[in-house]
Amino acid sequence: MIISSPAAFVRKAKLEDIPELASRLRHEDVREIRSTTPAEQSLESVLAYNVGASSTAFAIVDLQSDAVIALFGAAPAGDGTGSVWMHGSDLIKTRRITFLKHSRRAVELLHAEYPILRNWADTRNQVHLDWLRYAGFRFLGTSTSISNDGTPFVEFFRKGR
């Protein structure tokens, strides 16, 4: 365990986390994935790619059910920048306080390797946008160029302390 509390803990992601979370991804996360990947690409393959491309990938796990609340990580993007990502289940909403409590510390884990974290988020995914603000990310411009269906995405970044 890397971070622990009475309700959940953070640990390194495991391969068996991928199919478990893929079967329970939030609708908004599925929609975001579908906007940026080919239709024939499975959710499991997207999660596997993100975990595999990341220098560090973590799972937030619910202690009551042992279910994965979310997977997150960061992949090298050059010049000390990490391309940060996260995908979650609906447990993000029902375990909101626990999730928020762990998330700032989890972002600091990623900053241990990358002084700057950045990526793009679907502007329809309000839970992600709210979380990014809470975790100290700042927003840059919006573009439809990274989506395959014209969905606007907003670029975000965070500098480590």
PyMOL commands that set and color helices and strands:
alter all, ss='L'
color gray80, all
select helices_A, chain A and resi 17-22+27-36+43-53+91-94+96-111+126-134
alter helices_A, ss='H'
color red, helices_A
select strands_A, chain A and resi 3-4+8-12+56-62+68-76+81-88+116-122+138-143+153-159
alter strands_A, ss='S'
color yellow, strands_A
deselect
rebuild
show_as cartoon
